Amino acid sequence: MHIPDGYLSPIVSIGLGAATVPAWGIASQKVKAILNNRTIPLLAIFAALSFTIMMFNIPVPGGTTAHGVGGTLIAIVLGPWAAVIAVSVALVIQALFFGDGGVLAIFANCLNMGVLLPFVGYAVYRLLAGRAPLLSSRRAVAAGVAAYVGITVSALAVGIELGIQPLLFSDASGRPLYSPYDLNAAIPAMLLAHAFGASIVEGLITYLGVAYLQKRHPAYLTSLRGVYAPGVTDDGAASSRPYWQVLAATTLAAVAVLFAVGLVLGGGNPGRLFGADWSQVNWADVGTMLLVTAVIAVVIVPLAYLALPRRLKRIGAAFALVADIAPLGLIAPGFAYGEGGSKDVQAAFGYIPQGLQHLSGIFSAPLSGYTIPLPFFSGANASLWHAAVGYQATGIVGILLCGGVILAIARLLRGGGTVPDLPEDADAERHPAPGDAAEGIGA
């Protein structure tokens, strides 16, 4: 859903800031009230998780992309206002450093993915979860469904924003100045790519995330003020289905769904899953990517465990492992990097809209395409560098930037002062009544 520069007119791109900027302001005030040594690392971890999930973009006709976001998961754990901060930080970093989304389109992208998505997802979650016990399977399922709905609604908003451009902005000959895809093309393209692809991934990520937290860290599904769920002991232990069973069942379901979708979209050929021609995969690159992933995992997971506070060691190490192995979901390196460009429009329409051509090169990110340009990695070596090292390295850079920016924002909101520690006996403050719904940051 990252909209690049040139697909929206400057008036629309900047005008959407009228909704995005106030949301940032309110979110800052909501989050400021609860910053402590537990919530700040969690906020940084989830911003980095959102950044990682969004690295894998499948191009969609219309100049944008389909991918997961993680916004509903963040909203369920930290509250929707904290999700605004976390997802927006990831989006801004992606635009400025990696060229993923336009710099002029930052307001639009943050509104769609950082504001609309988490609030819709959170509202659906609260509606479906009702007053079910915090550790019930109903809440995990509700979270998955809510995430599916949230990102699909966000995709619809992107389709509308792209689709109205030809109606509002055209030259003297009637040709569109910016996105040439009208509502009849943009909305179906966005909805189909998400309803049968990215939204399913988003739902699975959120379901698994909530199920994991229910099993291992149930305290993080409460208000984060030291309140534990009913039936949870002071050390966080809770009786529930073994996590490996949940993971195995969901993985099998995901494989079945993706295989079925591959048959439909690939014209009956499962080898063309979402348009990816697996016969063209460079399996030497894949092997190198697997090796690099294993090496990085050996380093990054212990570092995450050692660097984080005691309460966050296990969850931080788990997310660090997810961030490392997530690129393996691409399998075919290079297939799903980046969004559509002016060349794609020219191939589809035979011309490049004047405004799109003018704005598409307005900014060049230093690590564009999630790769690190080096002169001695060129020609035949470029693909290997990008797939095996460059993509992983830039991912780590992005994760570190997300954490650093969140810490800087926290310090700024606290007026440069130190972050208050969470009292050791905070876990015993109080216990909610059975069936009380969780309240995240700013909820």
PESULJO-V702753 format. One line per field, one symbol per residue. phi: phi as a letter, one per 30 degrees, with the letter a starting at -180 (. if undefined). psi: psi as a letter, one per 40 degrees, with the letter a starting at -180 (. if undefined). A space follows every 10 residues. Layout:
# PESULJO-V702753
phi=???
psi=???
This chain:
# PESULJO-V702753
phi=.dcddjdcde ddedddddcd dedddddddd dedbdadcdd dddddddddd eddddccceb ekjbbcadbi dddddddcjd dddedddddd ddddddcbic jdddcedddd ddcccdeddd dddddddddh cdedcddedd dedddddede dddddddded dddddddcbb dddidddbdd ddddcddddd dddcecbddd ddddededdd dddddcbddd ccdiciccde icdddidada dedddddddd dddddddddd dddddciicd dcdhiddddc dddddddddd ddddddddcd ddddddddde dceddddddd dddddeeddd hcejdcdicd bdddddddci aceeddddcd cdbcddceih bcdbddcbid dddddddcbe ddddddeddd dedddddddd ddddiidddd ddedcddcea bddejdddbd did
psi=ehhiieeiid dddddedddd dddddddddd ddeehaeddd dddddddddd dddedghhhh heeaihiide dddddddeid dddddddddd dddddddefg iiddeddddd dddecddddd dddddddddb fiideidddd dddddddddd dddddddddd dddeddddhi adeeiidbhe hadddddddd dddddecddd dddddddddd ddddddgdde eaeefehiih ehideeiihi hhdddddddd dddddddddd dddddefehe eghfehgeee hgeddddddd dddddddddd dddddddiid dedddddddd ddddedeeed dghedfhiii adddddddee ihiddddded fdhhidfhef ihhhdegibd eddddddddd dddddddddd dddddddddd dddefeiihi ihidedeedi hiihehiiha he.
